[in-house]
Amino acid sequence: MENKIFDAYFALWGLVLPITSVLVIPSIQGTTLGYLLALFAIIIVPSVSKVKGQKYLLNIASTSFLFVSFILVSQCSLIFLPPLNFDQLRLVNPNDHSVFLRTTLFTQSLYLLAGVSTFSFIRNFYTSKWDRFIFQGAMLLGIYGIYEVVFYQIFHMNGDFLSNRVFGEGELGSGSLFQTMAVGSFEIQRLKSLTGEPSMFAFTMLPLWIYAVHTQKLVIQSFLLVTLVLSASTTMVVGILVYLVGRLFYAELRGKWNIDILLIALISIVILIALGEGYAAELLNELVFDKISLSNFSGIDRFDSYETSMHFFLNAPVINQLFGIGFGVIRSTDMFSTLLVNTGVLGLIFTTGLFFYPVFKLRNTHRGIGLKLILVIIYLTLMISVSEFSYLTIWLFLGIAYNQLKKSGGNTVAKNNY
């Protein structure tokens, strides 16, 4: 009975888990159905099962203890050491001029709690039959995105009627960014679906697509790949390239060359050619090379944000370099400098270990390699271009990876699931 309840709970959760631009209560940030289900799980799990609830809560409690310890050290340093100037940093809340115990420490911690709850739930209760719920959520996200693209082609206007998230009472803009791009003589909407913007759609969908590839869901993986390409984001291009390089690495390591590597590459090439020979090169230049060479505003903005954060970190007291100035204070355009400023070197080391422990411990089976590459791509994307720790797909796949390590004693992947 307990397992059936957890199955039913995740059946709903999995369907809405990737959605981030729709709030249950529009006036309250963070009230997406996915976040609410993550937080409600803290109450529901112990109520359903005392034994399993203890294990679930133990994961949350141990993480919370470590987190609070970091916070105490960082906040005490702000009290007893000479004051720091936050003016040049990209603050989460620029209207808050306090230094000690900023309001964003508490609001961002709540997002983190939702992520940790998701991780603990999946780590303790995941079974392979939950994959269908995960893919249902991915397909729902992709289908809504395709609807938006088609709607724009017909009516030349934004067809998103569900997104209702705004930031800062609306003065900081909508939580769903509408963008178009020219492909030859056509203008198309960049696919974003219910994730806020095209780059965040790619960040959300990339691990789901890879998971579909490594669970041999041919139709689903093909559809998700099409939606990724239609996002036309740098995150999508770099993510797919890193994935293909990773697949080639593991193919060489195992001495097994699976045909699906060639199929993935072929599908990607065909879609780019379909955009037009000259346009494909132009698109790749706009999405990747201009940003790397700082030839457009996005690239310049990212570099300036990174440079400012690193300058602050390098000139901060040693205690702040180790423990940071407090979780949720700044949000740079990359997680690397964001973590260094907020949580210090120790926070960066802990985060890196969280992602790479399963990468080294999981077996090199087809599905195990998929989980490894998912974690590597999520980590690299976070560190380079996305500073959003609260997207629940991150914690979903961390949970699945650690679930497999738990079932197999820490050094192999459970054969019955793989």
C-alpha positions in Angstrom: 0.0 0.0 0.0 2.8 2.4 0.9 4.5 1.8 -2.5 1.2 2.4 -4.3 0.8 5.7 -2.6 4.3 6.8 -3.5 3.7 5.6 -7.1 0.5 7.7 -7.3 2.2 10.7 -5.8 5.0 10.6 -8.2 2.7 10.0 -11.2 1.3 13.5 -10.6 4.7 15.0 -9.6 6.5 13.6 -12.6 3.9 15.2 -15.0 4.5 18.7 -13.7 8.1 18.5 -12.4 9.7 20.2 -15.4 7.2 23.2 -15.4 8.6 26.4 -13.9 6.5 29.3 -15.4 3.1 28.4 -14.1 2.3 29.3 -10.5 -0.6 27.8 -8.5 -0.8 31.1 -6.6 0.3 33.9 -9.0 1.1 36.3 -6.2 3.5 34.0 -4.5 6.8 33.1 -6.2 7.8 29.4 -6.0 4.3 28.0 -6.0 4.7 25.9 -9.1 3.0 22.5 -8.6 6.3 20.8 -8.8 7.7 22.8 -5.9 4.6 22.4 -3.8 4.6 18.7 -4.3 8.3 18.6 -3.3 7.6 20.5 -0.1 4.4 18.6 0.7 6.3 15.4 0.5 8.1 16.4 3.7 4.8 15.9 5.5 3.3 13.2 3.4 6.1 10.7 3.4 6.5 10.3 7.2 2.7 10.1 7.4 2.5 7.2 5.0 5.5 5.2 6.3 7.3 5.7 9.6 10.3 3.5 8.6 10.7 4.9 5.1 9.9 8.4 6.3 12.8 8.3 8.7 15.3 7.5 6.0 13.8 10.2 3.8 13.9 12.8 6.5 17.4 11.7 7.5 18.7 12.7 4.1 17.0 16.1 4.4 18.2 16.6 8.0 21.9 15.7 7.2 21.9 18.1 4.3 20.2 20.8 6.3 22.8 20.4 9.1 25.6 20.9 6.7 23.8 23.9 5.0 23.1 25.6 8.3 26.7 25.2 9.4 27.9 27.0 6.3 25.3 29.8 6.9 26.4 30.3 10.5 30.1 30.6 9.6 29.4 33.0 6.7 27.0 35.2 8.7 29.2 35.4 11.7 32.1 36.5 9.5 29.9 39.3 8.2 29.3 40.5 11.8 32.9 40.3 13.1 35.0 41.1 10.0 35.3 44.5 8.3 32.2 45.2 6.2 32.1 44.1 2.5 30.8 46.1 -0.4 28.1 44.3 -2.4 27.3 47.2 -4.7 28.9 45.8 -7.8 27.6 42.3 -7.4 24.6 40.9 -9.3 22.3 40.5 -6.2 19.3 38.3 -6.2 17.4 41.2 -4.6 19.1 44.5 -5.4 16.5 46.4 -3.3 17.7 44.8 -0.1 20.6 46.8 1.3 21.3 44.7 4.3 24.4 42.6 4.7 23.6 40.2 7.5 20.8 37.6 7.0 19.5 39.0 3.8 15.9 38.1 2.9 17.0 36.2 -0.2 18.9 33.8 2.1 15.6 32.5 3.3 13.7 32.6 0.0 16.5 30.9 -1.9 16.9 28.3 0.9 13.2 27.4 0.4 13.9 26.6 -3.3 16.9 24.5 -2.2 14.7 22.6 0.3 12.4 21.7 -2.5 15.3 20.4 -4.5 16.7 18.4 -1.6 13.2 17.0 -0.9 13.0 15.9 -4.5 16.5 14.3 -4.3 15.7 12.4 -1.1 12.3 11.2 -2.4 13.7 9.8 -5.6 16.8 8.4 -3.9 14.8 6.4 -1.5 11.7 5.4 -3.5 12.4 5.5 -7.2 11.7 2.3 -9.3 12.1 1.9 -13.0 8.3 1.9 -13.6 8.4 5.6 -12.7 10.2 6.3 -16.0 6.9 6.4 -17.8 5.8 9.3 -15.5 9.0 11.1 -16.2 8.5 10.8 -19.9 4.9 11.9 -19.7 6.1 15.1 -18.1 8.7 15.5 -20.8 6.2 14.9 -23.6 3.7 17.3 -22.1 6.4 20.0 -21.9 7.5 19.3 -25.5 4.0 19.2 -26.9 3.1 22.6 -25.4 6.3 24.0 -26.8 5.4 22.7 -30.3 1.9 24.2 -29.9 3.5 27.6 -29.2 5.7 27.4 -32.3 2.8 26.4 -34.5 0.5 29.0 -33.0 3.0 31.8 -33.8 3.5 30.6 -37.4 -0.3 30.8 -37.9 -1.2 33.9 -35.9 2.1 35.7 -35.5 1.6 36.3 -31.8 2.5 34.6 -28.5 0.2 31.6 -27.9 1.3 30.9 -24.3 -1.9 31.1 -22.2 -0.6 29.2 -19.2 2.5 31.0 -18.0 1.7 33.4 -15.2 5.0 33.9 -13.4 6.4 37.4 -13.0 9.4 38.7 -11.0 9.4 41.5 -8.5 5.7 42.3 -8.7 6.0 42.5 -12.4 8.6 45.3 -12.6 11.4 42.9 -13.3 9.5 41.3 -16.1 7.6 38.1 -17.0 8.9 34.7 -16.0 8.2 33.5 -19.5 10.4 35.1 -22.2 8.9 35.3 -25.7 11.7 35.3 -28.4 11.7 34.9 -32.2 14.4 34.3 -34.7 14.8 34.6 -38.5 15.5 31.4 -40.5 16.0 32.6 -44.0 12.8 34.4 -45.0 10.9 32.8 -42.1 10.5 34.1 -38.6 9.9 31.4 -36.0 9.4 31.4 -32.3 12.2 29.9 -30.3 10.6 27.0 -28.4 10.5 27.6 -24.6 7.3 25.9 -23.5 6.6 26.3 -19.7 10.2 26.8 -18.6 10.7 30.5 -18.8 13.0 30.9 -21.8 14.6 28.8 -24.6 17.9 28.3 -22.9 16.1 27.0 -19.8 14.0 24.7 -21.9 17.2 23.2 -23.3 18.6 22.9 -19.8 15.5 21.1 -18.7 15.0 18.9 -21.7 18.6 17.9 -22.4 18.8 15.3 -19.5 15.3 14.1 -20.3 16.3 13.5 -23.9 19.5 11.7 -23.0 17.5 9.6 -20.5 15.1 8.6 -23.3 18.1 7.7 -25.5 19.5 5.4 -22.8 16.2 3.8 -22.0 15.7 3.1 -25.7 12.6 5.2 -26.2 13.0 5.8 -29.9 9.9 7.8 -30.6 10.2 9.9 -27.4 13.9 10.6 -27.9 13.3 11.7 -31.5 10.5 14.1 -30.6 12.4 15.6 -27.7 15.4 16.1 -30.0 13.2 18.1 -32.4 12.0 20.3 -29.5 15.6 20.9 -28.4 16.7 22.0 -31.8 13.7 24.4 -32.1 14.8 26.1 -28.8 17.8 27.4 -30.9 19.8 28.0 -27.8 23.5 27.8 -27.1 22.8 25.4 -24.2 21.2 23.0 -26.7 24.1 23.1 -29.1 26.9 22.8 -26.5 24.9 20.1 -24.6 24.4 17.9 -27.6 28.0 18.3 -28.7 29.3 17.4 -25.2 26.9 14.4 -25.1 28.2 13.1 -28.5 31.8 13.5 -27.3 30.9 11.6 -24.1 29.3 8.8 -26.0 32.3 8.5 -28.3 34.6 8.4 -25.2 32.6 5.6 -23.5 32.2 3.7 -26.8 36.0 3.7 -27.2 36.4 2.8 -23.5 34.0 -0.2 -23.8 35.0 -1.1 -27.3 31.3 -1.0 -28.3 30.1 1.3 -31.0 26.3 1.5 -30.8 24.4 2.6 -33.9 22.3 5.1 -32.0 25.4 7.4 -31.8 25.3 7.6 -35.6 21.6 8.1 -35.6 21.7 11.0 -33.1 24.4 12.7 -35.1 22.5 12.1 -38.4 19.3 13.5 -37.0 21.1 16.6 -35.7 22.7 17.1 -39.1 19.5 16.6 -41.0 17.6 19.1 -38.9 20.4 21.7 -39.3 20.4 21.1 -43.1 16.6 21.5 -43.1 17.1 25.0 -41.8 19.1 25.8 -44.9 22.8 25.4 -45.8 23.8 29.0 -45.2 21.4 29.5 -42.4 22.7 26.6 -40.4 26.2 28.1 -40.3 24.8 31.6 -39.5 22.7 30.1 -36.7 25.6 28.2 -35.2 27.7 31.4 -35.4 25.0 33.4 -33.6 24.3 30.9 -30.9 27.8 29.8 -30.0 30.8 31.6 -31.6 29.5 35.2 -31.1 29.0 34.5 -27.4 32.4 32.9 -27.0 34.1 35.8 -28.8 32.1 38.4 -26.8 30.6 39.7 -30.1 27.1 40.1 -28.8 25.5 41.6 -25.7 24.8 38.2 -24.1 28.4 37.2 -24.2 29.6 40.5 -22.9 27.1 40.5 -20.1 28.0 37.0 -19.0 31.7 37.8 -19.0 31.2 41.1 -17.0 29.1 39.3 -14.4 31.7 36.6 -14.1 34.6 39.0 -13.8 32.9 41.1 -11.2 32.0 38.1 -9.1 35.5 36.7 -9.3 37.1 40.0 -8.4 34.9 40.2 -5.3 35.8 36.6 -4.3 39.6 37.0 -4.8 39.6 40.2 -2.6 37.3 38.8 0.1 38.7 37.6 3.5 39.9 34.0 3.7 37.0 32.9 5.8 34.6 34.2 3.1 36.6 32.6 0.4 36.2 29.3 2.2 32.5 29.6 3.3 31.1 32.4 1.2 29.0 35.4 2.2 25.7 33.5 2.5 23.5 31.3 0.3 21.3 33.2 -2.2 23.0 36.5 -2.0 24.1 36.8 -5.6 23.2 35.1 -8.8 25.8 35.5 -11.5 25.3 34.2 -15.0 27.3 31.1 -14.1 27.1 28.8 -11.1 30.9 28.6 -10.7 31.3 32.2 -9.6 27.9 32.2 -7.9 28.9 29.3 -5.7 32.4 30.8 -4.9 30.9 34.0 -3.7 27.8 32.6 -1.9 29.3 29.4 -0.5 33.0 29.6 -1.0 35.5 27.0 -2.1 34.1 24.4 0.3 30.6 24.8 -1.2 32.0 24.4 -4.7 33.9 21.3 -3.7 30.8 19.8 -2.1 28.7 20.5 -5.2 31.3 19.1 -7.5 31.5 15.9 -5.4 27.7 15.5 -5.3 27.7 15.3 -9.1 30.8 13.4 -9.8 30.7 10.7 -7.2 28.0 8.7 -9.2 30.0 9.4 -12.4 32.9 7.5 -11.0 30.9 4.8 -9.2 28.2 3.8 -11.7 28.9 0.9 -14.0 29.5 1.5 -17.7 26.3 0.0 -18.9 24.3 1.7 -21.6 21.9 3.2 -19.1 24.5 3.8 -16.5 26.5 5.8 -19.1 23.4 7.8 -19.8 23.1 8.8 -16.1 26.8 9.7 -16.0 26.5 11.9 -19.1 23.4 13.6 -17.7 25.1 14.6 -14.5 28.2 15.8 -16.4 26.2 17.9 -18.8 24.0 19.3 -16.0 27.1 20.2 -14.0 29.0 21.8 -16.9 25.9 23.7 -18.0 25.4 25.0 -14.5 29.0 26.1 -14.1 29.3 27.8 -17.4 26.0 29.4 -18.3 23.1 28.5 -16.0 23.0 29.5 -12.3 19.6 27.9 -11.6 20.0 25.3 -8.9 16.3 25.1 -8.3 15.2 23.3 -11.5 13.8 20.0 -10.2 15.2 18.0 -13.2 18.6 18.5 -11.6 17.5 16.8 -8.4 15.5 14.2 -10.2 18.5 12.8 -12.0 20.8 13.2 -9.0 18.2 11.2 -7.1 18.0 8.4 -9.7 21.8 8.1 -9.8 22.2 7.8 -6.0 19.2 5.5 -5.9 21.1 3.1 -8.2 24.2 3.4 -6.1 22.2 2.6 -3.0 20.6 -0.5 -4.5 23.9 -1.8 -5.7 26.0 -1.2 -2.6 27.8 1.9 -4.0 29.9 0.6 -6.8 27.6 -0.9 -9.5 24.3 -0.2 -11.1 21.5 -2.5 -10.2 21.2 -5.0 -13.0 17.5 -5.5 -12.7 16.9 -1.9 -13.6 19.7 -1.7 -16.1 
